[in-house]
């Protein structure tokens, strides 16, 4: 669901959002007609179509595959039929896939075979290789940002050994590059919090296998190393090459082009599955909203519905879009709304914490968004409150497709129902579902199918999305109260994604977060 982020020092989130003052713009709460037209059945019909596309194309809709191309054709056709001006924006990207099932075993002592994806995964852009070798635990030395983050952390590393490294302090890629340079035959990076580690190295270039594994497995290996040698077997077979993919951009034919509302969701899945929650839910939701809005009153502000490609390989589609906007075009964007996973089966109603009211800032991964982001958060929080529904904040980390927008000082906000993060007992008491398991147990897996869904969650979140889209299609207010904050000024975020564990639903890296830790 990405960029490299530094360790997240989030404090526990409250179970109800404490947001900025409610947005009181014109028509702010007159979204009832649109919400009635945006139906659960309509959203599910689009998800069913995406499932059919995946089924006919090897079980995936990943960018660079025929399944994604067919998804683009489907979405673009629906938007054209609804009367939007549709642009298909092509761009090159570094494609990646695994060619065979990876292997990870403790050969000695006490031989054990670990399973994928429950206990380990190959990191995106990992190299290929098959090695059986002794293990060396790499720790941080003086001045290093974290274990394996500096070349000096590998001083005296025995060439050919497997490097065992804890997550934290710097991007996964830095750890992998340093391990490879030190002569490691493979790198095993273990989590520093509960839950799986689905990481990415951000770009190709690795020549050794790099895998991510559970905190418990890493800690067990470290403990065993205290009593003597540990031999590991690591194998991965991967492919990387340059391919072409597309974003789909659909503009309303009416509305002030100097006040453009960009509503986005990523359309691609991971290679491993059809991605009907991640992110067929967000894509289907905004497609249904776009179709129904086209039947109603003309918007005051121009509406642009964006379906991003190659999000799963580091937000590449949204980054390409934003990078190719002129300064004048950036200034025309009023705000960005982002919907990435809104139907998780064990869901929580998460709202991006645009004003950083719930999390402790650390300078790089949790911060106050550009001016106006807190207002967007308030629109969602107030809507849920008015519906008698609880909601809570999730870190505004830049690890989904709103990231490139806030990096340019464009206000953003959105919704999320949770990925690989673990639902707490307190959340289960408020939202229902099951404590102690992931919000989406099929996150980034083949089982993320049409059945991987909460009808209640998807219905509630698509209504909230429709409300916000309608509100900002009609408002005459200055969302930012002073214009776009230009990058590099007054603390506009730049990203260096590392990632520790998170409160508030886990990072969609997601995320799904490219080159993230």
N, C-alpha and C positions, 0 to 999 in steps of 0.2 A: 502497500500500500509507500524518491526518497533520498535522503541525504544523510550525511554522517552527523550524528548528534552527540554532544558531550553528556556525561552522566546526569541522569535526571534526578533532581533533588526535590521531588514533589512531596507535598504534605498530603495526608489523606483528604479526599474530596468529601464535602458535605453531601447529603443525599438530596438536597434541594439547592438549586442554583441561587447564589446571591449575585445578582447581576447589576448592571448599570441601570439608571432610571429608564422606565419603559419608554419605548419609541412611541411618540404621540403624533406622528405625521398623519396627513390626510388619508382616509380610507384604511388606516392601519389595521382595523379589525373587521373589515367588510369583505372577508374572503369566503364567506359561507357558500355562495353559489359555486365558486370554483372547487371548493372542497367536496361539495356534493357530486360534482361531475367527475372528479378524480377518484375513481373507485378501486377497491382492492382487486376486483375482477379484471379491470383494465390493466393494472400493473402486472398481475399474474399472467395475463395473456401475453404480454411482451416477454416476461421471463420464460414462458413456455416456448415461445418462438426461439429464444436464445438457447434453450436446452435442446431443441430439435436441431439447431445449427451445430451445436457441439457434438451431438450424437452422430450426425452425418459426416463429421470431420475429425474422427479419431478421439473424441472426448475432450477437446480443448478449443478455446477461443483466444489463445495467446496471440499477441501481435507477431506478425511474420508468418502466420499459418493460414491455411484456407478458411479455418473456422473464424478467425478475426475478420478476414476479408468479407465473408458472408454476413457477419454481424454488422459491418459498416454498410453493406448494401441494404440490409434490412432497415437500419435506423435512418439512413439517408432517404430511402424511399418513403418511409412513413412521414418524415418531416417535409419532404417535397409535396406529398399528397395533402398535407395540412396547410400548405401555402407559405412556407418559409423559404427564404433565399438560402440555399444550402451550398456550402463550400467544403470540398474534401481536400484537406491540407496534408500533402505528402511530406515525409521526412525519412532520412536514413537513420538506422539505429543499430546498435550491436546486439544481434540476436544470440540467445543462449538456450541450450537445452541439454538434459542428460540423455545419454544414449543407452544406458544400462542402469540397473539397480545398484546403488552404491553399497559398499560393505564396510562395516566397522566392528572389529572383534578385539577382545582382550585375549591374546594368545596364552600369556602366562603372567602371573600365577592365576589359577582357577579359571580356566578358559570359559569365556562368555561371549555370546553373539548378541549384539545390540540391534534393535529393529528400527527401520525407517518407515514412516516419518515420526513415530511416537518418541523415539529416543535420540535420533540424530537426523540431520538433513545435510545434503551437499549445499554449500553456499553458492549462490548465483555467481557465475563467471569463475568458478573453481577450475583449475586445470585437471588434466587426467593423470592417472598413475595407479600403480598397485604396489604397495610396500608393506613389508613386515619388518619391524625394527624396534629397538629399545626406545623408551620414552624419556624425554627431558622436560621437566616443568619449568616454564619461563616466567620469571617474576619481574617486577619493576625495580630498576636501580635508581639511584639518586638523580633527580632531574627529569625522569621519565614521566610522561602523562599517565601511564598505566602499564600493566603487564604487556610486554611485547611491542610497546609503542616507540621504543628507541632502539637503534642498532646495538647500543651498549647493553641492553637487556639480554643479548645473545652472546655476550663475551664468553668464550670457552665452550660454546655449544658444539657437541660432537656431530660432525657432518654425517648425514644419513639417518640420524635419529628422527623420531616423530616429535614435533613441538606441541606441548600441551599448554594452552594459554587461556587465562580467564578473560572474559569480556570486560570492557570498560576502559575509559580514558581516551580512546582514539578510534578512528574508523577501523572496521575489520580489515580493510585492504592494507592499512599500515602494518598491522600485525603479520598478515600473510606475506607481504613484500619483505619484511625484515626476516621472517622465518626462512623464506626461500633464499635470500641473500646469505644467510648463515649456513646454508647447506642442508636444511631440513628436507626430509623426503615427503613429509605431509604436515599439515597443521590441524590440530583439533582445538577449537575454541569452545569453551564451556560457559554457560550462562552464569550471570551473577545474581539471578533472581529466579523464582519459581517459573515453570512453564517452558515450552519449547523455544528453540533459538532458530528462527528462519531468517538467515542473514544473506546479505549480498555484498560482493566486493566492488560493486559499482561499475567496473569496466573490465574488459578482457585483459589478459596479459599474464595470468598465473600459469606456471608450469607444473605445479604440485597440487595434489588434492587438498582441499580446504573444507572441513565440515564443522557444523555447529552441533553441540550436544547439550544435554541437560546439566544444570548445576549439580544435581546429585551424583551424576556419573563423573563429572570432573572432580568433585570433592573426593569421591571414592578412589579415583586413580591417584590423586595427590597423596591421600592417606597410605595407599599401598606402596607408593614410591618411598615413603618414609621407612619401609621395612625391607626394601630391596628393589631390584630391577623389575620393570613392567614392560612387557612386549605387546605392541599393538599392531593390528593389521588394518590398513585403510586403503580402500580402492574406490575410484570414481572414473567414469568415462563420460566426457562432455564434448560439446561442440559449440563454437562461437564463430559468427560471421556477420558481415554487414548485410542487412536486409532493408526493405522499404515498407513503411506502414503509414497510417493516416489518422488524423483527427477529423471529426465531423463537426462543422460549425453551422448553426442554423440561426439566421437573423429574422426577427419580425420585420414586416415591411412598413410598419408605422412605429412611431416613438422617436424621441429626441436622441439622435446619434451621439450628442455630446454628453449624454447620461445613459451609458450602456451598462446593463446588468448582465454579467456573465454567470450563468448557472451551469455548473459542470459536474460530470461524473466520469470515471474512467470506464471504458467499454471492454478492455481486455481482461482476460483471465490469466492465471499462471498456466504453464505447460501442463501441470499435473492434473488439471480438472477443468470442468466447464464454467466454473466461477459464477454460479447463478445467484449466490448472495454477494460474493466479492468479484466483480461488482455489478452483476446483473440486476441487483436490487436497486442501486442508485441509478443506473442507466435506464431501467424500466420505469422507475419512478419519475424521472425528469422527462422522459419521452411521453408518458401519459399526461403530465402537467402541460407540456408544450402543445400536445394535440388538443387538449381541452381548452387551453387559453386561446387558441386560434379561433375557437367558435364564439368567443365572448367579445366584450368591449375592447377596442384598440388600446394598447398600453400607452401611457404618457412617455415612458422611457423605453428606449430600444431594448429588446430582449434578445440575448444571444444564448442559445443552448449549445453547450460544448460537450462532446463525447471524446474523451482523450484516449489516445493509443499509447502503448508501451509504458503505462504507469508502473507496471510490476517490475520493470527493469530500471527504475530510478526516476519516476515522474517525467519521462522523456517527452511525452506528448505535450503536456502543459508547459514544460520548460521551453520546448521549441516554439510554441505559440507565443509565450510572453517575450522570449528573446527576439522574436521577429516583429514585434510591435515597435513603431516609432514612439518617440516621447509624446507626440501629440495624440497618438492612438491610446497610449497608456493613460493619458490624462482624461480621455473620454470615458474610461471605465469607472463607473460609480462604485462598484463593489463586485466581489466574487462570492457566490454561494456554492458550497461543495457538499456532495452527498456520496459518501463512500462507505458502503455496507449499512443498509437501513432495514434489514430483515433478519438479523441474526437470531437463531432459534432459542438461545438462552439470553435474550436481549436486556439491555438497559437503555434508557433514553438519555444518551449522552449529547451534550451541547458543547461545541468548541468554546473554550474559555478565552474569548477575545480580549478581555480587559485584565487578564491575569489576576483575578480576584481570589482564586482558590489554591494556587500553587506557588511554592517558593521559587523565585527566579534564580537561575544559575548563570545567566549571561548568554547562553547559547541555545538551550533546548526548551526552556519555559520562559516566556516573556510576554509583555503586553503587546498586542498586535497594533498595526497602524491605526491612527485615529478613525473611528467608525466601527472597528471590529467589536468593541464592547456593546455598541448599539445593536449590532446584528445579533449578538448573543442575547441581548435583552428581548428582542423580538421573539425569538424562540422560547426563552424562559417564560415570558409573560403569556405567550400563547398556551403553553402547557399548563401554567397555573390557572388560566381562565377555563381550561378544559377539565380541571380537577385531576391532572396527571402529574406525577412527580417527574423531575428530571434532575440531572446533575452534570457538573462540568467535566470535560476531558481535556488533557493538556493541549495547548495551542502550540504544537511542536514543529509544524511545517512538513510533516511526514505524509501528507497526501497532496492532492493536486492544487490546493490553495497555497502551498508553500511558495511557488514561483511568484504568485501575486503579492503576498505580503512582503516578500523580499524586495519588491519594487515599490513598497509603500501603499499598495492598494488594499483597502479594508476587505476583510473576508470573514466568513463564518459558515457554520453548517452543522450537520448532524451525523451521528455514528452510533451503531448499536453494539459495538464490541467485536473484537477479533479473537486473538489467542489468549488474551488476559483472562484471569480466573474470577468468576463471580463470587462475591463475598456473601456471608450469611446475612449481613445487613441489607445488601442489595436484593437478595432473594426474598426477604421479608417485605420489601417495598414493591418490587416489580414482578414477583413470582419467579418461576424457573427453579434451577437447581444450583445450590451453592457448591463450591469446590470443583467445578468443571468450567471449561472455557465458555465464553459468550457464544463463540462459534466453534464447536468441536471439529468441524470439517474445514476449518480455515486452511486455504492453500492445499487442499487435498482433492482426490478424485470424487469424494462423496459430497462435494459442494454442488449438489444437483438441485433440481426443482423442488425436491422434498426437503432440502436443507433451509427451512424457513419458519418464521413465526408469522402467521397471518395477522395476529393482533399487533405485533410490533411493526410490521410493514404497513399496515393500515394507518396506525397512529403517526408513524414518521412521515409517510407520504402526504398525509393531511397537513402536518406541520410544515413540510417543505412547500406544499401548495400555498399555504398561508403566507410564508415569507416571500415566495416568488411574486405572489399577487401584491403584497404590501409594497415591495420595492418596484414593481412595475407601475405603480400609481403615484408614489410619493413625489412631492416637489421639493422636499427638504434637502439641505446639504448634509449628506451622510457623514462627511468627514469634518464638518465645521472648520473648513480652512484649506481644503484641497489635498491632493496626494502628497504624502511624505516621500521625498525623493530618496533613493537608496543611499546609505552611508551617512544620512543626516539624523541627528537626534536619536541614535540608537536603533535605526531600522535594522531588523535582524539580518545577519548573514549566518549561514548554517555551517556547522561542523559537527555532524551527527555522530554521536557515540552510543548512547543509549544505555541506561541502566534499567532496572525494572521501573514500572510506572504505576501511579495511581490513576484512577479514572479510565479504566478500560483497556489499557495497553496501547502502545503506539502502533498505529496501523502502518507497520513495517515489519507494517503494516509494515502497515506498512507495510512489513511491507515497506520498509524504508531502505532505500538504496543506500548504498555504501554506508550503511548505518550500523552503529553499534547500539 
